[in-house]
Amino acid sequence: MKDRFDMHTVVRTLGLVVGFCACTAALSGCASQPIALGAEAQVDIEAEARLRTQASRLSALVDDQGWTLSSGPADAAREFFSRLVNGGSADTSETDPVTVYLEAQDGNAALAFHEDLAQLITLAQGVSDAAMQISTSAQGLGQSTLTQDLASAESALGAVRRAEEFFLAVSEHLGASADEAQVEQSLQSLAEEKSRLADAADTLAELRWAAQSNLGLSS
């Protein structure tokens, strides 16, 4: 009777140990899951930071360098007061952005043209890459986050469009020193990156619309 009791006690003890080990293993597996999710979320956060930083740099570059044919508020004010002072039309040669750009290059307009386009294309590519990375793993992102990401992408796209119009005008005044084939290739590369950025912005817009629709259905 005592031997049977001891054996029963041993079996129960072994059962408790096995059960405890199984629970410990399950808890370890559960604990490891948030680490994977955290790593994925970290990738999204880094992509969003890269998107907004690159977009801000691109827009600032275009505005600071004056790579646009449209006058900003400060330029418009100067033109207005110039007309008042001169009693009529302003001297367009002094305010024309293409003329200002060409004269500032001191005879190296063709070289500056290609270098500036390369810088612009690189920044646009960075925005597009970040936007596409976000869109591939944006299921957990909320409407507010996607709205900010979309605003950054669209701001960069608008800057690229203004710059493209500007550099097209510049290309017509580069003169014989510029290689026409290289000029055409640089402009084509910019057009392709602009199209890629537009596609990335459209994808973010679709994701935001889906997030907004899901929010409406769940409310």
C-alpha positions as CSV (number, residue, x, y, z in Angstrom):
1,M,0.0,0.0,0.0
2,K,2.8,2.3,0.9
3,D,4.7,1.4,-2.3
4,R,1.5,2.2,-4.4
5,F,1.2,5.5,-2.6
6,D,4.8,6.4,-3.3
7,M,4.5,5.5,-6.9
8,H,1.3,7.6,-7.3
9,T,3.1,10.5,-5.7
10,V,6.0,10.2,-8.1
11,V,3.7,10.1,-11.1
12,R,1.8,13.2,-10.0
13,T,5.1,15.0,-9.3
14,L,6.4,14.2,-12.8
15,G,3.1,15.3,-14.3
16,L,3.4,18.7,-12.6
17,V,7.0,19.1,-13.7
18,V,6.1,18.3,-17.3
19,G,3.1,20.7,-17.2
20,F,5.2,23.4,-15.7
21,C,7.9,23.0,-18.4
22,A,5.2,23.1,-21.1
23,C,3.7,26.3,-19.7
24,T,7.2,27.9,-19.5
25,A,7.9,27.0,-23.1
26,A,4.5,28.5,-24.2
27,L,5.2,31.7,-22.2
28,S,8.7,32.0,-23.8
29,G,7.1,31.7,-27.3
30,C,4.5,34.3,-26.5
31,A,7.2,36.6,-25.1
32,S,9.3,36.3,-28.3
33,Q,6.4,37.4,-30.5
34,P,6.3,41.1,-29.4
35,I,10.0,41.4,-30.3
36,A,9.3,40.5,-33.9
37,L,6.4,42.9,-34.0
38,G,8.5,45.6,-32.4
39,A,11.2,45.1,-35.1
40,E,8.6,45.4,-37.8
41,A,7.2,48.5,-36.2
42,Q,10.7,50.0,-35.9
43,V,11.2,49.5,-39.7
44,D,7.9,51.4,-40.3
45,I,9.0,54.2,-38.0
46,E,12.4,54.5,-39.7
47,A,10.8,54.6,-43.2
48,E,8.3,57.3,-42.1
49,A,11.1,59.4,-40.6
50,R,13.1,59.0,-43.8
51,L,10.1,59.9,-46.0
52,R,9.4,63.1,-44.1
53,T,13.1,64.1,-43.8
54,Q,13.8,63.5,-47.5
55,A,10.6,65.2,-48.5
56,S,11.4,68.3,-46.4
57,R,14.9,68.5,-47.7
58,L,13.7,68.2,-51.3
59,S,11.1,70.9,-50.9
60,A,13.5,73.2,-49.1
61,L,16.1,72.7,-51.8
62,V,13.8,73.7,-54.6
63,D,12.5,76.7,-52.8
64,D,15.9,77.9,-51.5
65,Q,17.6,77.5,-54.9
66,G,14.7,79.2,-56.7
67,W,14.1,76.2,-59.0
68,T,10.7,77.4,-60.0
69,L,9.1,79.6,-62.6
70,S,6.4,80.8,-60.3
71,S,7.1,83.7,-58.0
72,G,6.9,83.2,-54.3
73,P,5.3,85.8,-52.0
74,A,8.6,87.6,-51.4
75,D,9.4,87.8,-55.1
76,A,5.8,88.9,-55.9
77,A,6.1,91.7,-53.4
78,R,9.4,92.9,-54.8
79,E,7.9,92.9,-58.3
80,F,4.9,94.9,-57.1
81,F,7.0,97.6,-55.4
82,S,9.4,97.7,-58.4
83,R,6.4,98.5,-60.7
84,L,5.4,101.2,-58.3
85,V,8.9,102.8,-58.2
86,N,9.5,102.5,-61.9
87,G,6.0,103.7,-62.8
88,G,5.1,100.7,-64.8
89,S,6.6,97.4,-65.7
90,A,9.4,95.8,-63.8
91,D,12.7,94.8,-65.3
92,T,12.0,91.1,-66.0
93,S,15.6,90.3,-66.7
94,E,16.5,90.8,-63.1
95,T,13.7,88.7,-61.7
96,D,13.4,86.0,-64.4
97,P,14.5,82.8,-62.5
98,V,16.0,81.2,-65.5
99,T,18.2,84.2,-66.2
100,V,19.2,84.5,-62.6
101,Y,20.2,80.8,-62.6
102,L,22.2,81.0,-65.7
103,E,24.1,84.1,-64.7
104,A,24.9,82.7,-61.3
105,Q,26.8,79.7,-62.8
106,D,29.5,81.9,-64.3
107,G,29.8,80.1,-67.6
108,N,29.4,76.6,-66.1
109,A,25.6,76.4,-66.6
110,A,25.7,73.0,-68.3
111,L,27.7,71.4,-65.5
112,A,25.5,72.9,-62.8
113,F,22.4,71.8,-64.7
114,H,23.5,68.1,-64.5
115,E,24.7,68.3,-60.9
116,D,21.6,70.0,-59.7
117,L,19.3,67.5,-61.5
118,A,21.3,64.6,-60.0
119,Q,20.8,66.0,-56.5
120,L,17.1,66.5,-57.1
121,I,16.7,63.0,-58.5
122,T,18.5,61.4,-55.6
123,L,16.2,63.1,-53.1
124,A,13.1,62.2,-55.1
125,Q,14.2,58.6,-55.2
126,G,14.7,58.6,-51.5
127,V,11.1,59.8,-50.9
128,S,9.7,57.3,-53.4
129,D,11.6,54.4,-51.8
130,A,10.5,55.3,-48.3
131,A,6.9,55.7,-49.4
132,M,6.8,52.4,-51.1
133,Q,8.4,50.7,-48.1
134,I,5.6,52.2,-45.9
135,S,2.9,51.0,-48.3
136,T,4.1,47.4,-48.2
137,S,3.6,47.2,-44.4
138,A,1.0,49.8,-43.7
139,Q,-1.8,47.5,-42.5
140,G,-1.3,48.5,-38.9
141,L,-0.9,52.3,-39.6
142,G,-3.7,54.6,-38.7
143,Q,-5.5,57.2,-40.8
144,S,-3.7,60.1,-39.1
145,T,-0.2,58.6,-39.7
146,L,-1.0,57.8,-43.4
147,T,-2.3,61.3,-43.8
148,Q,1.0,62.8,-42.7
149,D,3.0,60.4,-44.8
150,L,0.8,61.3,-47.8
151,A,1.2,65.0,-47.2
152,S,5.0,64.7,-47.2
153,A,5.0,62.7,-50.4
154,E,2.6,65.1,-52.2
155,S,4.7,68.1,-51.0
156,A,7.8,66.5,-52.5
157,L,5.9,65.7,-55.7
158,G,4.8,69.3,-56.1
159,A,8.4,70.5,-55.6
160,V,9.6,68.0,-58.3
161,R,7.0,69.2,-60.7
162,R,8.0,72.8,-60.2
163,A,11.6,72.0,-60.6
164,E,11.0,70.0,-63.7
165,E,9.3,72.9,-65.4
166,F,12.1,75.1,-64.3
167,F,14.9,72.9,-65.7
168,L,13.1,72.4,-68.9
169,A,13.2,76.1,-69.4
170,V,16.8,76.2,-68.4
171,S,17.7,73.5,-70.9
172,E,16.5,75.7,-73.7
173,H,19.1,78.3,-72.9
174,L,22.2,76.2,-72.2
175,G,23.7,76.9,-75.6
176,A,26.1,75.0,-77.7
177,S,28.3,74.0,-74.8
178,A,25.7,71.5,-73.6
179,D,25.5,68.0,-74.9
180,E,21.9,67.7,-76.1
181,A,21.8,63.9,-75.6
182,Q,23.0,64.2,-72.0
183,V,20.6,67.0,-71.3
184,E,17.7,64.9,-72.6
185,Q,18.8,61.9,-70.6
186,S,18.9,64.0,-67.3
187,L,15.5,65.4,-68.0
188,Q,14.2,61.9,-68.8
189,S,15.6,60.5,-65.5
190,L,13.8,63.3,-63.6
191,A,10.5,62.6,-65.4
192,E,10.8,58.9,-64.6
193,E,11.5,59.6,-60.9
194,K,8.6,62.1,-60.8
195,S,6.3,59.4,-62.2
196,R,7.5,56.9,-59.6
197,L,7.0,59.4,-56.9
198,A,3.5,60.1,-58.1
199,D,2.7,56.3,-58.1
200,A,4.0,56.1,-54.5
201,A,1.8,59.0,-53.4
202,D,-1.2,57.4,-55.1
203,T,-0.5,54.1,-53.2
204,L,-0.4,56.0,-49.9
205,A,-3.7,57.8,-50.8
206,E,-5.4,54.4,-51.5
207,L,-4.2,53.1,-48.1
208,R,-5.4,56.1,-46.3
209,W,-8.8,55.8,-48.0
210,A,-8.9,52.1,-46.9
211,A,-8.0,53.1,-43.4
212,Q,-10.7,55.7,-43.4
213,S,-13.3,53.3,-44.7
214,N,-12.4,50.7,-42.1
215,L,-12.7,53.3,-39.4
216,G,-16.1,54.3,-40.6
217,L,-17.3,50.6,-40.7
218,S,-16.0,50.0,-37.2
219,S,-17.6,53.0,-35.7
